[in-house]
Amino acid sequence: MKNKFLDKVAEQIEDERSRKLITAELESHLLDKIDYYVDIGYSKEEAEKRATEEMGNPDDTAVPLNALHQNKYRGVFTFICLVAVTALFMATVNASPLFCYVAEYSNLTHYAMFDFWSLIILTAYVLMIIYSQKKSHKSVAIFIIISLGFQVLMSAISITLQGLFLLIIKFSSIFQPAVYAIVTIITKGPIAYIDSLFAYENIEYSAVNEWCYTTIPFIIMALLLLWAIAVLIKIRGNEQMKGRKIHLKITKVFKNIFIVFLSVNFLIMGICAVISRVEINSKSTEILAEREKIIDFVMNANLKTTSNEFLDNAKANGLDFQLNFKYGKHPTFDSSDKEYVYRHNGNMISVKDINCNMYLSLDYNALNTSIFYDDLLLTTKEVDAINNLKVGDSISKLYEKSLIYKASAISKIYYANDNLGNPKYSLYPCMTFVIDKKGQTYKTIDISVSGGKISKICEPIEHKKEYETGFNFFIQS
């Protein structure tokens, strides 16, 4: 017999043999009721409707019956969910700095891969709560409540005290990338998000961004907790035959919210990812052209000036540097040291003004974990050309075949005043080239120039790529 009540009860009985026996017995009761109403004059359809209504809430019937007939795999599923919840908690505590989009200004960078990982983690929580609700599995709901409850509590305490910002990072930043696509599209448009998939993208500090990347992830985490609590209340109510329709409605609302949120995110990100791959060649050409422009600017930049004059000149060249809030979001600069940064399409330039122009330093870095910056790795011919360079060679050899535009980093300093009366002098550009790559290990070589000629060629150094708060640092091994 096909009946919604019987189907609802059957899907909540885990043991297959018990499911058949229980549904057969319920079906017999239901048929008896239908026959009774037909005998007293109701049509077959009306009789089935009234009989089904009298059977009551299928959840109220299924939960206690399922508790009496649990299958032998229930403990295995419980263990799997416990391991999953523990793993997600450990990821939240230990790996969350990778997902942090709201830290010091210097760390506000976006990496597209983390968008998908963040959504996958959120999806894992959602699926476990849905499983707990569907199978009336209290243990899973309790695991999630304990884990998320602790995280929400610590985040709320840190927000209240306004001084334990690291706690917010540890316990809510895991969901920050999950909102990046929607926030970017709403505030900047779809093209901005598509562009962000090609390379590291700077997230400028603003009150809107602070709210989006701090408050919204906290709300997501809190909603997950409330949903898990609502599911636990519903299960307990059904077990005690006190389940109410309001509990079912509340859990459905939470379920629909997260399903819509995840579906929209995955849809948007999937479409944008496809578009980005279609445009990869044209975008690659655009990024490479910008890199050449930036490197030419850095190589020719005049540091024998004040930082304000330098910044005005940079702005005239289309490079709008912003003050790097090195010591927090709302710093009070007690010293005269300042740093200004420009980031775009995976390129970063920083200018440090130390002690009121005691010296200016200029650093360029290509964040070469982007899909485009594998081309920073020198070819065999280019490595041979580097190895054939000698001290005293003209810098023009670095411009041959655009070799200089493959520099992963350039650094130069001008000492204007050391407060000791020593003469002014410059440290001329030092360029870094990636000459080998094996997995996460890179080998680089530094070349310095002075007076238009190569002044120093260093021995190659091996580096291991390490992640830290949204950036890739190269640490000498």
Disulfide bonds with the S-S distance in Angstrom:
none
